[in-house]
Amino acid sequence: MFKLILYTTDGCHLCEHAADLLKQIGLNRELEIVAVDISEDEGLVEQYGIRIPVLLNEAKGIEIGWPFDAADILTLLD
């Protein structure tokens, strides 16, 4: 199973779009998505505040920031 962390926050329409992309990809793969609201951690706000949505493949230590598409997500998983 693949695990991705989605850094997000409430009211972020780009984050909603990213979540939709992840749902589409998850239909074809075993994919666990952990959504982390950056507003609950000042360190995360400083790190990701102007970059969200950000996807992190924790196992590889690789992240991608918006804009990304389904192909970028699949590359992150490989």
PyMOL Python script that loads the backbone (N, CA, C, O; Angstrom):
from pymol import cmd

cmd.read_pdbstr("""\
ATOM      1  N   MET A   1       0.848  -1.182   0.000  1.00  0.00           N
ATOM      2  CA  MET A   1       0.000   0.000   0.000  1.00  0.00           C
ATOM      3  C   MET A   1       0.890   1.241   0.000  1.00  0.00           C
ATOM      4  O   MET A   1       1.899   1.301   0.703  1.00  0.00           O
ATOM      5  N   PHE A   2       0.501   2.215  -0.793  1.00  0.00           N
ATOM      6  CA  PHE A   2       1.199   3.491  -0.858  1.00  0.00           C
ATOM      7  C   PHE A   2       0.563   4.465   0.121  1.00  0.00           C
ATOM      8  O   PHE A   2      -0.653   4.463   0.313  1.00  0.00           O
ATOM      9  N   LYS A   3       1.394   5.297   0.739  1.00  0.00           N
ATOM     10  CA  LYS A   3       0.893   6.302   1.678  1.00  0.00           C
ATOM     11  C   LYS A   3       1.421   7.670   1.261  1.00  0.00           C
ATOM     12  O   LYS A   3       2.621   7.853   1.053  1.00  0.00           O
ATOM     13  N   LEU A   4       0.503   8.626   1.143  1.00  0.00           N
ATOM     14  CA  LEU A   4       0.859  10.008   0.854  1.00  0.00           C
ATOM     15  C   LEU A   4       0.274  10.906   1.921  1.00  0.00           C
ATOM     16  O   LEU A   4      -0.827  10.666   2.417  1.00  0.00           O
ATOM     17  N   ILE A   5       1.012  11.935   2.269  1.00  0.00           N
ATOM     18  CA  ILE A   5       0.505  12.959   3.174  1.00  0.00           C
ATOM     19  C   ILE A   5       0.129  14.165   2.331  1.00  0.00           C
ATOM     20  O   ILE A   5       0.925  14.643   1.523  1.00  0.00           O
ATOM     21  N   LEU A   6      -1.087  14.652   2.524  1.00  0.00           N
ATOM     22  CA  LEU A   6      -1.579  15.842   1.830  1.00  0.00           C
ATOM     23  C   LEU A   6      -1.644  16.979   2.829  1.00  0.00           C
ATOM     24  O   LEU A   6      -2.477  16.977   3.736  1.00  0.00           O
ATOM     25  N   TYR A   7      -0.761  17.950   2.658  1.00  0.00           N
ATOM     26  CA  TYR A   7      -0.798  19.146   3.502  1.00  0.00           C
ATOM     27  C   TYR A   7      -1.837  20.084   2.917  1.00  0.00           C
ATOM     28  O   TYR A   7      -1.795  20.416   1.732  1.00  0.00           O
ATOM     29  N   THR A   8      -2.770  20.507   3.760  1.00  0.00           N
ATOM     30  CA  THR A   8      -3.952  21.228   3.318  1.00  0.00           C
ATOM     31  C   THR A   8      -4.418  22.169   4.416  1.00  0.00           C
ATOM     32  O   THR A   8      -3.792  22.257   5.473  1.00  0.00           O
ATOM     33  N   THR A   9      -5.511  22.870   4.169  1.00  0.00           N
ATOM     34  CA  THR A   9      -6.196  23.653   5.196  1.00  0.00           C
ATOM     35  C   THR A   9      -7.622  23.924   4.734  1.00  0.00           C
ATOM     36  O   THR A   9      -7.936  23.773   3.553  1.00  0.00           O
ATOM     37  N   ASP A  10      -8.474  24.320   5.652  1.00  0.00           N
ATOM     38  CA  ASP A  10      -9.869  24.616   5.315  1.00  0.00           C
ATOM     39  C   ASP A  10      -9.948  25.791   4.353  1.00  0.00           C
ATOM     40  O   ASP A  10      -9.172  26.741   4.449  1.00  0.00           O
ATOM     41  N   GLY A  11     -10.894  25.714   3.428  1.00  0.00           N
ATOM     42  CA  GLY A  11     -11.143  26.815   2.507  1.00  0.00           C
ATOM     43  C   GLY A  11     -10.162  26.911   1.357  1.00  0.00           C
ATOM     44  O   GLY A  11     -10.152  27.910   0.638  1.00  0.00           O
ATOM     45  N   CYS A  12      -9.345  25.903   1.172  1.00  0.00           N
ATOM     46  CA  CYS A  12      -8.340  25.898   0.098  1.00  0.00           C
ATOM     47  C   CYS A  12      -8.921  25.143  -1.098  1.00  0.00           C
ATOM     48  O   CYS A  12      -8.963  23.913  -1.097  1.00  0.00           O
ATOM     49  N   HIS A  13      -9.369  25.881  -2.118  1.00  0.00           N
ATOM     50  CA  HIS A  13      -9.997  25.214  -3.262  1.00  0.00           C
ATOM     51  C   HIS A  13      -8.992  24.378  -4.061  1.00  0.00           C
ATOM     52  O   HIS A  13      -9.366  23.367  -4.655  1.00  0.00           O
ATOM     53  N   LEU A  14      -7.738  24.786  -4.081  1.00  0.00           N
ATOM     54  CA  LEU A  14      -6.725  23.974  -4.762  1.00  0.00           C
ATOM     55  C   LEU A  14      -6.507  22.657  -4.021  1.00  0.00           C
ATOM     56  O   LEU A  14      -6.254  21.623  -4.639  1.00  0.00           O
ATOM     57  N   CYS A  15      -6.606  22.705  -2.698  1.00  0.00           N
ATOM     58  CA  CYS A  15      -6.478  21.487  -1.890  1.00  0.00           C
ATOM     59  C   CYS A  15      -7.621  20.520  -2.191  1.00  0.00           C
ATOM     60  O   CYS A  15      -7.419  19.307  -2.247  1.00  0.00           O
ATOM     61  N   GLU A  16      -8.813  21.061  -2.382  1.00  0.00           N
ATOM     62  CA  GLU A  16      -9.961  20.229  -2.731  1.00  0.00           C
ATOM     63  C   GLU A  16      -9.743  19.569  -4.088  1.00  0.00           C
ATOM     64  O   GLU A  16     -10.058  18.394  -4.277  1.00  0.00           O
ATOM     65  N   HIS A  17      -9.200  20.340  -5.028  1.00  0.00           N
ATOM     66  CA  HIS A  17      -8.901  19.790  -6.353  1.00  0.00           C
ATOM     67  C   HIS A  17      -7.860  18.671  -6.241  1.00  0.00           C
ATOM     68  O   HIS A  17      -7.996  17.626  -6.879  1.00  0.00           O
ATOM     69  N   ALA A  18      -6.827  18.893  -5.434  1.00  0.00           N
ATOM     70  CA  ALA A  18      -5.797  17.870  -5.228  1.00  0.00           C
ATOM     71  C   ALA A  18      -6.400  16.608  -4.614  1.00  0.00           C
ATOM     72  O   ALA A  18      -6.057  15.498  -5.021  1.00  0.00           O
ATOM     73  N   ALA A  19      -7.286  16.767  -3.647  1.00  0.00           N
ATOM     74  CA  ALA A  19      -7.934  15.616  -3.013  1.00  0.00           C
ATOM     75  C   ALA A  19      -8.757  14.831  -4.029  1.00  0.00           C
ATOM     76  O   ALA A  19      -8.789  13.601  -3.985  1.00  0.00           O
ATOM     77  N   ASP A  20      -9.422  15.535  -4.940  1.00  0.00           N
ATOM     78  CA  ASP A  20     -10.184  14.861  -5.990  1.00  0.00           C
ATOM     79  C   ASP A  20      -9.264  14.042  -6.898  1.00  0.00           C
ATOM     80  O   ASP A  20      -9.588  12.911  -7.260  1.00  0.00           O
ATOM     81  N   LEU A  21      -8.115  14.620  -7.263  1.00  0.00           N
ATOM     82  CA  LEU A  21      -7.139  13.880  -8.073  1.00  0.00           C
ATOM     83  C   LEU A  21      -6.688  12.612  -7.354  1.00  0.00           C
ATOM     84  O   LEU A  21      -6.581  11.547  -7.962  1.00  0.00           O
ATOM     85  N   LEU A  22      -6.428  12.737  -6.068  1.00  0.00           N
ATOM     86  CA  LEU A  22      -5.984  11.583  -5.284  1.00  0.00           C
ATOM     87  C   LEU A  22      -7.053  10.501  -5.223  1.00  0.00           C
ATOM     88  O   LEU A  22      -6.737   9.313  -5.281  1.00  0.00           O
ATOM     89  N   LYS A  23      -8.306  10.899  -5.106  1.00  0.00           N
ATOM     90  CA  LYS A  23      -9.399   9.921  -5.087  1.00  0.00           C
ATOM     91  C   LYS A  23      -9.457   9.161  -6.403  1.00  0.00           C
ATOM     92  O   LYS A  23      -9.661   7.947  -6.413  1.00  0.00           O
ATOM     93  N   GLN A  24      -9.278   9.875  -7.521  1.00  0.00           N
ATOM     94  CA  GLN A  24      -9.299   9.223  -8.831  1.00  0.00           C
ATOM     95  C   GLN A  24      -8.178   8.196  -8.939  1.00  0.00           C
ATOM     96  O   GLN A  24      -8.399   7.083  -9.418  1.00  0.00           O
ATOM     97  N   ILE A  25      -6.993   8.559  -8.501  1.00  0.00           N
ATOM     98  CA  ILE A  25      -5.856   7.651  -8.569  1.00  0.00           C
ATOM     99  C   ILE A  25      -6.038   6.486  -7.607  1.00  0.00           C
ATOM    100  O   ILE A  25      -5.658   5.358  -7.922  1.00  0.00           O
ATOM    101  N   GLY A  26      -6.605   6.742  -6.457  1.00  0.00           N
ATOM    102  CA  GLY A  26      -6.815   5.713  -5.447  1.00  0.00           C
ATOM    103  C   GLY A  26      -7.743   4.606  -5.890  1.00  0.00           C
ATOM    104  O   GLY A  26      -7.709   3.505  -5.341  1.00  0.00           O
ATOM    105  N   LEU A  27      -8.581   4.891  -6.887  1.00  0.00           N
ATOM    106  CA  LEU A  27      -9.488   3.870  -7.391  1.00  0.00           C
ATOM    107  C   LEU A  27      -8.729   2.744  -8.075  1.00  0.00           C
ATOM    108  O   LEU A  27      -9.195   1.606  -8.100  1.00  0.00           O
ATOM    109  N   ASN A  28      -7.563   3.054  -8.628  1.00  0.00           N
ATOM    110  CA  ASN A  28      -6.802   2.068  -9.387  1.00  0.00           C
ATOM    111  C   ASN A  28      -5.643   1.466  -8.604  1.00  0.00           C
ATOM    112  O   ASN A  28      -5.009   0.520  -9.071  1.00  0.00           O
ATOM    113  N   ARG A  29      -5.360   1.998  -7.427  1.00  0.00           N
ATOM    114  CA  ARG A  29      -4.215   1.547  -6.629  1.00  0.00           C
ATOM    115  C   ARG A  29      -4.627   1.472  -5.167  1.00  0.00           C
ATOM    116  O   ARG A  29      -5.631   2.053  -4.753  1.00  0.00           O
ATOM    117  N   GLU A  30      -3.843   0.757  -4.411  1.00  0.00           N
ATOM    118  CA  GLU A  30      -4.010   0.813  -2.965  1.00  0.00           C
ATOM    119  C   GLU A  30      -3.286   2.066  -2.506  1.00  0.00           C
ATOM    120  O   GLU A  30      -2.058   2.137  -2.554  1.00  0.00           O
ATOM    121  N   LEU A  31      -4.042   3.043  -2.067  1.00  0.00           N
ATOM    122  CA  LEU A  31      -3.469   4.339  -1.734  1.00  0.00           C
ATOM    123  C   LEU A  31      -4.079   4.860  -0.444  1.00  0.00           C
ATOM    124  O   LEU A  31      -5.292   5.045  -0.349  1.00  0.00           O
ATOM    125  N   GLU A  32      -3.231   5.093   0.545  1.00  0.00           N
ATOM    126  CA  GLU A  32      -3.665   5.704   1.801  1.00  0.00           C
ATOM    127  C   GLU A  32      -3.274   7.176   1.757  1.00  0.00           C
ATOM    128  O   GLU A  32      -2.119   7.516   1.501  1.00  0.00           O
ATOM    129  N   ILE A  33      -4.245   8.039   2.009  1.00  0.00           N
ATOM    130  CA  ILE A  33      -4.002   9.477   2.003  1.00  0.00           C
ATOM    131  C   ILE A  33      -4.265  10.005   3.405  1.00  0.00           C
ATOM    132  O   ILE A  33      -5.351   9.827   3.956  1.00  0.00           O
ATOM    133  N   VAL A  34      -3.266  10.649   3.967  1.00  0.00           N
ATOM    134  CA  VAL A  34      -3.397  11.254   5.288  1.00  0.00           C
ATOM    135  C   VAL A  34      -3.407  12.762   5.089  1.00  0.00           C
ATOM    136  O   VAL A  34      -2.407  13.348   4.674  1.00  0.00           O
ATOM    137  N   ALA A  35      -4.543  13.388   5.386  1.00  0.00           N
ATOM    138  CA  ALA A  35      -4.660  14.843   5.257  1.00  0.00           C
ATOM    139  C   ALA A  35      -4.196  15.497   6.554  1.00  0.00           C
ATOM    140  O   ALA A  35      -4.649  15.137   7.640  1.00  0.00           O
ATOM    141  N   VAL A  36      -3.288  16.460   6.427  1.00  0.00           N
ATOM    142  CA  VAL A  36      -2.764  17.186   7.576  1.00  0.00           C
ATOM    143  C   VAL A  36      -3.108  18.655   7.396  1.00  0.00           C
ATOM    144  O   VAL A  36      -2.688  19.285   6.425  1.00  0.00           O
ATOM    145  N   ASP A  37      -3.879  19.201   8.342  1.00  0.00           N
ATOM    146  CA  ASP A  37      -4.257  20.612   8.310  1.00  0.00           C
ATOM    147  C   ASP A  37      -3.106  21.431   8.876  1.00  0.00           C
ATOM    148  O   ASP A  37      -2.805  21.354  10.067  1.00  0.00           O
ATOM    149  N   ILE A  38      -2.467  22.213   8.018  1.00  0.00           N
ATOM    150  CA  ILE A  38      -1.286  22.964   8.451  1.00  0.00           C
ATOM    151  C   ILE A  38      -1.611  24.056   9.459  1.00  0.00           C
ATOM    152  O   ILE A  38      -0.727  24.501  10.191  1.00  0.00           O
ATOM    153  N   SER A  39      -2.873  24.497   9.507  1.00  0.00           N
ATOM    154  CA  SER A  39      -3.234  25.597  10.410  1.00  0.00           C
ATOM    155  C   SER A  39      -3.107  25.211  11.878  1.00  0.00           C
ATOM    156  O   SER A  39      -3.119  26.076  12.753  1.00  0.00           O
ATOM    157  N   GLU A  40      -2.986  23.912  12.150  1.00  0.00           N
ATOM    158  CA  GLU A  40      -2.876  23.437  13.526  1.00  0.00           C
ATOM    159  C   GLU A  40      -1.432  23.396  14.032  1.00  0.00           C
ATOM    160  O   GLU A  40      -1.185  23.022  15.179  1.00  0.00           O
ATOM    161  N   ASP A  41      -0.474  23.783  13.170  1.00  0.00           N
ATOM    162  CA  ASP A  41       0.943  23.721  13.545  1.00  0.00           C
ATOM    163  C   ASP A  41       1.678  24.893  12.896  1.00  0.00           C
ATOM    164  O   ASP A  41       1.801  24.949  11.672  1.00  0.00           O
ATOM    165  N   GLU A  42       2.163  25.823  13.711  1.00  0.00           N
ATOM    166  CA  GLU A  42       2.819  27.025  13.185  1.00  0.00           C
ATOM    167  C   GLU A  42       4.022  26.678  12.307  1.00  0.00           C
ATOM    168  O   GLU A  42       4.286  27.362  11.318  1.00  0.00           O
ATOM    169  N   GLY A  43       4.740  25.636  12.661  1.00  0.00           N
ATOM    170  CA  GLY A  43       5.877  25.210  11.849  1.00  0.00           C
ATOM    171  C   GLY A  43       5.456  24.788  10.450  1.00  0.00           C
ATOM    172  O   GLY A  43       6.133  25.093   9.469  1.00  0.00           O
ATOM    173  N   LEU A  44       4.327  24.078  10.366  1.00  0.00           N
ATOM    174  CA  LEU A  44       3.815  23.670   9.059  1.00  0.00           C
ATOM    175  C   LEU A  44       3.309  24.863   8.268  1.00  0.00           C
ATOM    176  O   LEU A  44       3.456  24.905   7.046  1.00  0.00           O
ATOM    177  N   VAL A  45       2.711  25.840   8.954  1.00  0.00           N
ATOM    178  CA  VAL A  45       2.256  27.059   8.274  1.00  0.00           C
ATOM    179  C   VAL A  45       3.454  27.763   7.646  1.00  0.00           C
ATOM    180  O   VAL A  45       3.390  28.197   6.496  1.00  0.00           O
ATOM    181  N   GLU A  46       4.544  27.877   8.398  1.00  0.00           N
ATOM    182  CA  GLU A  46       5.742  28.528   7.869  1.00  0.00           C
ATOM    183  C   GLU A  46       6.329  27.746   6.696  1.00  0.00           C
ATOM    184  O   GLU A  46       6.779  28.337   5.714  1.00  0.00           O
ATOM    185  N   GLN A  47       6.322  26.433   6.799  1.00  0.00           N
ATOM    186  CA  GLN A  47       6.933  25.598   5.772  1.00  0.00           C
ATOM    187  C   GLN A  47       6.086  25.489   4.508  1.00  0.00           C
ATOM    188  O   GLN A  47       6.617  25.516   3.398  1.00  0.00           O
ATOM    189  N   TYR A  48       4.760  25.366   4.677  1.00  0.00           N
ATOM    190  CA  TYR A  48       3.893  25.055   3.543  1.00  0.00           C
ATOM    191  C   TYR A  48       2.833  26.113   3.239  1.00  0.00           C
ATOM    192  O   TYR A  48       2.089  25.969   2.270  1.00  0.00           O
ATOM    193  N   GLY A  49       2.750  27.162   4.037  1.00  0.00           N
ATOM    194  CA  GLY A  49       1.648  28.114   3.956  1.00  0.00           C
ATOM    195  C   GLY A  49       1.324  28.643   2.579  1.00  0.00           C
ATOM    196  O   GLY A  49       0.150  28.729   2.216  1.00  0.00           O
ATOM    197  N   ILE A  50       2.340  29.004   1.792  1.00  0.00           N
ATOM    198  CA  ILE A  50       2.061  29.551   0.460  1.00  0.00           C
ATOM    199  C   ILE A  50       2.217  28.500  -0.632  1.00  0.00           C
ATOM    200  O   ILE A  50       2.095  28.811  -1.817  1.00  0.00           O
ATOM    201  N   ARG A  51       2.487  27.258  -0.240  1.00  0.00           N
ATOM    202  CA  ARG A  51       2.728  26.200  -1.221  1.00  0.00           C
ATOM    203  C   ARG A  51       1.612  25.171  -1.303  1.00  0.00           C
ATOM    204  O   ARG A  51       1.612  24.347  -2.217  1.00  0.00           O
ATOM    205  N   ILE A  52       0.658  25.193  -0.374  1.00  0.00           N
ATOM    206  CA  ILE A  52      -0.348  24.131  -0.355  1.00  0.00           C
ATOM    207  C   ILE A  52      -1.242  24.203  -1.587  1.00  0.00           C
ATOM    208  O   ILE A  52      -1.488  25.279  -2.131  1.00  0.00           O
ATOM    209  N   PRO A  53      -1.715  23.059  -2.011  1.00  0.00           N
ATOM    210  CA  PRO A  53      -1.523  21.728  -1.452  1.00  0.00           C
ATOM    211  C   PRO A  53      -0.134  21.169  -1.772  1.00  0.00           C
ATOM    212  O   PRO A  53       0.429  21.425  -2.836  1.00  0.00           O
ATOM    213  N   VAL A  54       0.390  20.413  -0.838  1.00  0.00           N
ATOM    214  CA  VAL A  54       1.672  19.727  -0.996  1.00  0.00           C
ATOM    215  C   VAL A  54       1.451  18.254  -0.680  1.00  0.00           C
ATOM    216  O   VAL A  54       0.785  17.903   0.294  1.00  0.00           O
ATOM    217  N   LEU A  55       2.019  17.407  -1.520  1.00  0.00           N
ATOM    218  CA  LEU A  55       1.965  15.960  -1.299  1.00  0.00           C
ATOM    219  C   LEU A  55       3.344  15.463  -0.911  1.00  0.00           C
ATOM    220  O   LEU A  55       4.343  15.822  -1.534  1.00  0.00           O
ATOM    221  N   LEU A  56       3.391  14.639   0.118  1.00  0.00           N
ATOM    222  CA  LEU A  56       4.647  14.069   0.590  1.00  0.00           C
ATOM    223  C   LEU A  56       4.577  12.554   0.536  1.00  0.00           C
ATOM    224  O   LEU A  56       3.665  11.944   1.095  1.00  0.00           O
ATOM    225  N   ASN A  57       5.534  11.956  -0.134  1.00  0.00           N
ATOM    226  CA  ASN A  57       5.740  10.513  -0.068  1.00  0.00           C
ATOM    227  C   ASN A  57       6.742  10.324   1.056  1.00  0.00           C
ATOM    228  O   ASN A  57       7.949  10.452   0.852  1.00  0.00           O
ATOM    229  N   GLU A  58       6.240  10.021   2.232  1.00  0.00           N
ATOM    230  CA  GLU A  58       7.070   9.957   3.431  1.00  0.00           C
ATOM    231  C   GLU A  58       8.137   8.862   3.334  1.00  0.00           C
ATOM    232  O   GLU A  58       9.246   9.029   3.842  1.00  0.00           O
ATOM    233  N   ALA A  59       7.809   7.760   2.694  1.00  0.00           N
ATOM    234  CA  ALA A  59       8.754   6.652   2.569  1.00  0.00           C
ATOM    235  C   ALA A  59       9.986   7.055   1.764  1.00  0.00           C
ATOM    236  O   ALA A  59      11.099   6.614   2.051  1.00  0.00           O
ATOM    237  N   LYS A  60       9.776   7.898   0.754  1.00  0.00           N
ATOM    238  CA  LYS A  60      10.879   8.346  -0.096  1.00  0.00           C
ATOM    239  C   LYS A  60      11.456   9.689   0.338  1.00  0.00           C
ATOM    240  O   LYS A  60      12.564  10.051  -0.059  1.00  0.00           O
ATOM    241  N   GLY A  61      10.704  10.427   1.154  1.00  0.00           N
ATOM    242  CA  GLY A  61      11.147  11.754   1.548  1.00  0.00           C
ATOM    243  C   GLY A  61      11.058  12.764   0.419  1.00  0.00           C
ATOM    244  O   GLY A  61      11.808  13.739   0.385  1.00  0.00           O
ATOM    245  N   ILE A  62      10.137  12.525  -0.505  1.00  0.00           N
ATOM    246  CA  ILE A  62       9.974  13.399  -1.670  1.00  0.00           C
ATOM    247  C   ILE A  62       8.605  14.060  -1.595  1.00  0.00           C
ATOM    248  O   ILE A  62       7.609  13.418  -1.260  1.00  0.00           O
ATOM    249  N   GLU A  63       8.567  15.363  -1.913  1.00  0.00           N
ATOM    250  CA  GLU A  63       7.293  16.078  -1.921  1.00  0.00           C
ATOM    251  C   GLU A  63       7.148  16.855  -3.216  1.00  0.00           C
ATOM    252  O   GLU A  63       8.127  17.214  -3.871  1.00  0.00           O
ATOM    253  N   ILE A  64       5.886  17.103  -3.565  1.00  0.00           N
ATOM    254  CA  ILE A  64       5.579  17.961  -4.703  1.00  0.00           C
ATOM    255  C   ILE A  64       4.561  18.992  -4.248  1.00  0.00           C
ATOM    256  O   ILE A  64       3.661  18.698  -3.461  1.00  0.00           O
ATOM    257  N   GLY A  65       4.719  20.196  -4.755  1.00  0.00           N
ATOM    258  CA  GLY A  65       3.782  21.269  -4.453  1.00  0.00           C
ATOM    259  C   GLY A  65       2.945  21.592  -5.672  1.00  0.00           C
ATOM    260  O   GLY A  65       3.272  21.219  -6.799  1.00  0.00           O
ATOM    261  N   TRP A  66       1.877  22.285  -5.418  1.00  0.00           N
ATOM    262  CA  TRP A  66       0.966  22.678  -6.486  1.00  0.00           C
ATOM    263  C   TRP A  66       1.662  23.628  -7.426  1.00  0.00           C
ATOM    264  O   TRP A  66       2.409  24.484  -6.952  1.00  0.00           O
ATOM    265  N   PRO A  67       1.468  23.538  -8.731  1.00  0.00           N
ATOM    266  CA  PRO A  67       0.496  22.682  -9.418  1.00  0.00           C
ATOM    267  C   PRO A  67       1.070  21.299  -9.723  1.00  0.00           C
ATOM    268  O   PRO A  67       2.246  21.151 -10.056  1.00  0.00           O
ATOM    269  N   PHE A  68       0.208  20.298  -9.601  1.00  0.00           N
ATOM    270  CA  PHE A  68       0.559  18.941 -10.009  1.00  0.00           C
ATOM    271  C   PHE A  68      -0.672  18.292 -10.600  1.00  0.00           C
ATOM    272  O   PHE A  68      -1.801  18.717 -10.353  1.00  0.00           O
ATOM    273  N   ASP A  69      -0.435  17.245 -11.389  1.00  0.00           N
ATOM    274  CA  ASP A  69      -1.539  16.523 -12.014  1.00  0.00           C
ATOM    275  C   ASP A  69      -1.408  15.035 -11.686  1.00  0.00           C
ATOM    276  O   ASP A  69      -0.526  14.626 -10.931  1.00  0.00           O
ATOM    277  N   ALA A  70      -2.294  14.245 -12.264  1.00  0.00           N
ATOM    278  CA  ALA A  70      -2.303  12.814 -11.967  1.00  0.00           C
ATOM    279  C   ALA A  70      -0.972  12.160 -12.328  1.00  0.00           C
ATOM    280  O   ALA A  70      -0.495  11.291 -11.597  1.00  0.00           O
ATOM    281  N   ALA A  71      -0.371  12.562 -13.438  1.00  0.00           N
ATOM    282  CA  ALA A  71       0.916  11.985 -13.846  1.00  0.00           C
ATOM    283  C   ALA A  71       2.003  12.294 -12.817  1.00  0.00           C
ATOM    284  O   ALA A  71       2.836  11.438 -12.521  1.00  0.00           O
ATOM    285  N   ASP A  72       1.999  13.509 -12.273  1.00  0.00           N
ATOM    286  CA  ASP A  72       2.977  13.876 -11.244  1.00  0.00           C
ATOM    287  C   ASP A  72       2.795  13.028  -9.986  1.00  0.00           C
ATOM    288  O   ASP A  72       3.771  12.615  -9.359  1.00  0.00           O
ATOM    289  N   ILE A  73       1.546  12.775  -9.627  1.00  0.00           N
ATOM    290  CA  ILE A  73       1.266  11.962  -8.442  1.00  0.00           C
ATOM    291  C   ILE A  73       1.742  10.531  -8.658  1.00  0.00           C
ATOM    292  O   ILE A  73       2.336   9.927  -7.765  1.00  0.00           O
ATOM    293  N   LEU A  74       1.482   9.994  -9.839  1.00  0.00           N
ATOM    294  CA  LEU A  74       1.927   8.629 -10.131  1.00  0.00           C
ATOM    295  C   LEU A  74       3.449   8.536 -10.101  1.00  0.00           C
ATOM    296  O   LEU A  74       3.999   7.536  -9.639  1.00  0.00           O
ATOM    297  N   THR A  75       4.133   9.566 -10.589  1.00  0.00           N
ATOM    298  CA  THR A  75       5.594   9.595 -10.524  1.00  0.00           C
ATOM    299  C   THR A  75       6.063   9.624  -9.076  1.00  0.00           C
ATOM    300  O   THR A  75       7.052   8.978  -8.729  1.00  0.00           O
ATOM    301  N   LEU A  76       5.361  10.365  -8.234  1.00  0.00           N
ATOM    302  CA  LEU A  76       5.700  10.433  -6.815  1.00  0.00           C
ATOM    303  C   LEU A  76       5.566   9.066  -6.143  1.00  0.00           C
ATOM    304  O   LEU A  76       6.297   8.759  -5.201  1.00  0.00           O
ATOM    305  N   LEU A  77       4.649   8.263  -6.621  1.00  0.00           N
ATOM    306  CA  LEU A  77       4.412   6.937  -6.047  1.00  0.00           C
ATOM    307  C   LEU A  77       5.418   5.895  -6.523  1.00  0.00           C
ATOM    308  O   LEU A  77       5.685   4.922  -5.818  1.00  0.00           O
ATOM    309  N   ASP A  78       5.975   6.092  -7.711  1.00  0.00           N
ATOM    310  CA  ASP A  78       6.913   5.097  -8.274  1.00  0.00           C
ATOM    311  C   ASP A  78       8.293   5.223  -7.699  1.00  0.00           C
ATOM    312  O   ASP A  78       9.187   4.462  -8.069  1.00  0.00           O
TER     313      ASP A  78
END
""", "prot")
cmd.dss("prot")
cmd.show_as("cartoon", "prot")
cmd.util.cbc("prot")
cmd.orient("prot")
